Amino acid sequence: MNIILTADRIRERLAEIAAQIEADYAGQEVLCVGVLKGCFVVLADLIRQLELPLEVDFIAVSSYGHGQAPGEFKLLSDVRSDIAGRNVLLVEDICDTGHSLRAIMDILASRAPRSLRVCVLLDKPSRRQVCIAPDYVGFEIPDVFVVGYGLDCAERYRNLPYVAALAAPPG
């Protein structure tokens, strides 16, 4: 395993993103919607740095088959909040091909939020297959398989306090 983002660097960048979010929303209430499971570490650390009035909700999706190859998109658990007329900040661990993020954005946008913005810890634009540009990006990374800080490989490594590239990605 090769560490590509340290815990300190992630913490610093999330503070910068939080400041940007606060400036953009300027005291307005925000509904932070985390995409489970990978977002939970990022979301927890991000909201602790926000001084805006906010609520938290979650959406759970599956876009992988039995291995790690992209498969059929499935909505496993929907948000419980009524998002109509609200500022929604969608928080995701990583934007890869963009298919899942686009599907989630389409679902949420169909419910008439006041605004819908996207925050991702990691962005892999080299793998993008769908035209999507997150509003807040922690780090742009190369096309490597990463784990840690909420990201997993077969449900392992989520607890690592840093982001690391696996030497031999699953396949």
Secondary structure, 3 states (H helix, E strand, C coil): CEEEECHHHHHHHHHHHHHHHHHHHCCCCEEEEEEECCCHHHHHHHHCCCCCCEEEEEEEEEEECCCCCEEEEEEEECCCCCCCCCEEEEEEEEECCCHHHHHHHHHHHCCCCCEEEEEEEEECHHHCCCCCCCCEEEEECCCCCEEECCECECCECCCCCCEEECCCCCC
